[in-house]
Amino acid sequence: MSTLISCNRISFSVNSKLLFKELSITIKENDRISLVGYNGTGKTHLL
């Protein structure tokens, strides 16, 4: 399976609010992922 997205140790914040710190993830072809969280927490912003 080929790798579509690979991120290593990334951090992300919005308006000085840290959403994740040092995230590492690899998404391969045919993988399924989901983003879960409360309304207004930035799920769509990540897309």
C-alpha positions in Angstrom: 0.0 0.0 0.0 1.3 3.4 -0.9 1.5 6.3 1.7 -0.8 9.2 0.9 0.0 11.5 3.9 2.8 11.2 6.4 3.3 13.8 9.2 6.0 13.7 11.8 5.9 15.6 15.1 3.6 18.5 14.0 1.9 20.9 16.4 -1.2 23.0 15.6 -2.8 25.9 17.4 -5.7 28.4 16.6 -5.9 31.7 18.4 -3.2 30.7 20.8 -5.1 27.5 21.7 -3.0 24.4 21.2 -5.0 21.7 19.4 -2.4 19.0 19.2 1.3 18.8 20.0 3.9 16.6 18.2 1.4 14.5 16.3 2.8 11.8 14.1 0.5 10.0 11.6 0.7 8.0 8.4 -2.3 7.5 6.2 -2.0 4.9 3.6 -4.2 4.1 0.5 -7.6 2.6 1.6 -7.2 3.7 5.2 -10.2 5.2 6.9 -9.9 7.9 9.5 -12.3 10.0 11.5 -12.1 13.3 13.4 -14.2 13.4 16.6 -14.7 16.4 18.9 -17.1 19.0 20.1 -18.7 21.6 17.9 -16.4 24.6 17.2 -13.1 22.8 18.1 -11.6 22.9 14.6 -12.3 19.6 13.0 -13.3 21.2 9.7 -10.5 23.7 9.9 -8.0 20.7 9.7 -9.5 19.5 6.5 
